[in-house]
């Protein structure tokens, strides 16, 4: 050993102590996230076929979901607004129960990240 290095390794560019470490740089990335969740909703705009079976294909599902379910993109605003007005955690949970439930248990179906 010479100068604390293994013999012949002092100037070896592959040795970990000779490799340069880049300084961290901040970059913008685009996160493309496809998520899904099965949820129950109530609809009234269905039709009934001649056998008496309900047909839900004509329902305005977008309207029903937007009026009944907090989507992940709405959660931050909803919870932030209530944080400004609640006094304690119990009250916060009470007022945000549906938002907290709706915001959980989403499945990530596809996930990509690209440099912007």
ABEGO torsion letter per residue (X at the ends): XBGGBBBGAAABAABAAABBBBBBBBBBBBBBBBBBBBBBBBBAABBBBAAGBBBAAABBAAAAAAAABBBAAAAAAAAAAAAAABABAAAAAAAAAAAAAAABGBBBABBBBBBX
